[in-house]
């Protein structure tokens, strides 16, 4: 009888031990899942993506979406450039913007592809820049996801547009405001038409060749930085200081000015004056 009691006690202890081991085993299996879940919760860029769309005359069409993971796997191009906020050169890697646009437009009707002459890059909030497609075709801008061998998500700016102004020095001789094309946390790319998007900035009377020249200068080069309120500032500047000092004053205020020929400068002033004559409400009281 005593022996049987001892055997029952041993069996109970064995059962308890087996249950404890089973519980620990189950917990061990859960650890990777818990760690993975915690990592996802801690990753603020898990669902980060770039949406590419096409817009024209009030119509919009979603073309393609790239998630951050896909961009990180896309080896892309490498460029050694200095970003505006940096003091030295860095090695950047990421897909070329021109290639991304080409893939997004694939399969669209040729006439719809043909109207795209402007690429709008959108970042956080209302931050956006407008880049002529001709610029992107000529100069290899990249959507950088890596800086000096480290992925940008670790540096809190998942995708950063990089302009090749160090490796392509002739770029700085152009009239494009290339310094404004750097944008952090790119979240959307809109493929559109310049005249359609900025039709309100085009002159109604198209009889003055110099004003039309200036319209093109402003729309394709100044529009990258200036919105409607800043157009009013430019008009006011011309009326206050005269056309001969517009470029010098601009350099004094922002320490930057695209390279403009004398004809382009005169055309720009003619455009601002013509725009004011058609839109007198833009004049400051």
N, C-alpha and C positions, 0 to 999 in steps of 0.2 A: 504493500500500500504506500509506504514511504517513498519507495523507488518510483512508483507511478506518479506521485505528486511532484517529485523532482523532474521527471520526464516532461510533465505538463508545463512546469515552470520554464524549463529550457526551451520548450516549443514556443511558449508565449514570448520569451525574450528574443528568440530567433525571428518570430513574426514581426515584432517591433523593429528589430534591426533591419529586416528586409524592407519594411515600409519606409523607414528613415532613408535608407539607401535609394529607394525608388523616388522619394520626394526630392532628394538631392540631385538625382539624375535628371528628373524633369526640370528642375530649376537650372541645371547646367545647360540643358537644351534651349531654355528661354533666354539665357544671357546674350547670345549673339543677336537675337531678335530685339531685345531691349536696347542693346548698344546701337543697333542699326536705326531703330526708331528714334533714339535720342539724338543720333547724328543728323537724321533728317530734320528733326525739330530744331536743331541748332544751326542748320544750313539756311541762311536767308535767301539764297539764290537757287534753291532746289527747282523751283518752277519758273526761273528766269528764262525769257524767250525773246526773240526778235520777230515781229510780225511784218511781213512785206505785203504791201497793197498797191493797187493801181487806181488813180483817181483822174477823172476828166469830165468836165461839164456836169458836175453834180452827181456823177455816177462813181461808185466805188466797188472795187472787186478785190477780195482777199486772194493773194497769190500763193504765199508759202510762209511757213513758220519754222524757224530754227530754234531749238532749245539749246541751252548753254552746253549741255553735255555733247551735243552734236558739233558745236563750234569748237569745243576743246579737242575733239577727236580729228577735226579738220586741220591738217598740218599747215596748209596755207603758205603764206610768204613770210619772209624775214626782212626786217628793215632796221637800220641803226639810225635813230632820230632823237632829237631833243624835244620833249614835250614842253609846252609853254611854262608849266609850273616847275620844271626841272632845271638844274644848273648844268647838267652834262648829258652826254649821249646815253641812250639805253637801247638794248636789243629787244625789239618787239616782234611778236609772231601772231599771225591770225589770217583769216580768209581775206582775199582781195575783194574790195567792195564791187569792183566791176564784174568779177566772177559771180558774186552773189546776185547781182542784178540780172546777169545773163541767164542764170538758172531759173530765177523767179519768173522771167518773161517767157521762158520756153513754153511753146504750145499756144501762146496767145496769137490772135490774128496779126498779121504783119502791120496793118494800118494802125492797130492799137499800140503795137510796140514802137512804131515810128513817131508817135506824138510825144513820147517821153524824152524830154530834154532837160528835166530838172529832177534832182534827187533830194528829198527832204528827210533829214535825219532827226529823229525825236529822242530826247532823253527824259530825265525825270521832270515832273511838273510841266511847265510850258516851255521848257528849253528845247529849241530846235534850230537847225541851220539848214540853209538851202544851198546845195552844191550843183552847179551846172554839170550835166552829164558829160559834156565835152571835157571838163576838167578831170573827171574820174577816168575817162578813156585815155587821156594823155598821161596822167600821173597816177602811179599805183598806190592809192590810198588803201589802208588795210583796217579791218575791224579787229583790233588787237585783243587777244585773250590771254596773252603771256608777256611778261616783262622780265628780262634778264633771267630767264629760265624758270620763273615762278608764275603760276597761273594768277591772273588778275583777280579772280574771286577771293583769293586769300588777301588781296590788297584793297578790298571793298569797292572795286569798280569793274564789274564783270566784263564789259566790252567797251573799248575806248578807240575812237577813230584816230588813226595816225596819218598825218600828212607828210610826204617825203620831201620836206623842204631842206634837209641836210644832204641827202643822197642825190637830190635833183635840184642843184643850186639855181638852174635857169628858171625854176618855178617862181623865185622871188622877183624875177624881172617881169612877170605877168601882172595883169591888172586885177587878178582875183584876190580877195581878202583871205588868203590861205590860212592865216593865223586864227581865223574864226571857225575853221572847219574841224578843229579838235573838239570832241564832245564825249563826255563820260556817260556810262550807263545807257548805251543806245538800246532802246526798246522797240522802236518802229522805224521802218523805212518806207516812205511813200514815193512812188514813181508817178510823176505827173508832168504837166505841161506848164512852162513858165508863164506864157501869156494868159493862159486860162486861170492859173492860180493868182496872178497878180494883175488882173485886168484893170483894176481901179487905178493902177499907177501908170497906165498907158494914156497917151494924149489922144484927144478926140480929133483935133485938127492936126493933120499930118502933112502940112505943106512946107514946113521949115526943116531942111535937111540937117542943119546943125542941131536943132532941138531933138530930132529923131535919133541922131547919133548919141546925144546925151542921154536920151531915154534908154537906149541899149546899154550904155555904160552904167547908168544907175541900176537898172533892173538886173543885169547879170553880175554886177560886181559890188555895188553898194548895198543891194538888197540882202546880201548875206549877213549884214550887221544891222541894217536900219529898217525899222518898221514904220507904220504910218505916222506916229507921233514924232519920230526922228526925222522923217521927211519934212515935217513942219519946221523942225529946228534948222534943217539945212536951208530951207527957203528963207527963213528969218535971217540966217547968217548972211546970205547973199544980199538981202535988202539992207542990212545994217553996215556991212564992211565993204561991199562992192565985189565984183567978180574977180578982181586981181589978187585977192588975198584969201580966197576960199580954201585952197589947198594948204597954204601955210598955216592957217588957223586950225585946220583939221589935224595937221601934224603936231601942233602945239598941244592940242587937247588930248590926243590919244597916242601920240608918239608912233603913229603908224599911218601909212597911206599907200594904197596900191600904186604901182608905177603907171602914171597916165601921161600920154603925150599932150602937147599944147592943144592940139585939136580936140582931144578927148576932154580936157579940162574946160575948154570954151563950150563944147557941146553940153557938158554937164550943167554949166551955168545957164545956158540957153534953155535946157529942159526944165530946170527948176523955175525959171521965170515964166515959161510957157504954162507949166502946170499950175502955177499960182494964178495966172490970168484966167484959166478955166475953172479953178477952184478957189475963188476969193475968200471962202470961209477958212482957208488954211492960214491966212494972214493973221498975225498977232495984232491985237489992239494996243 
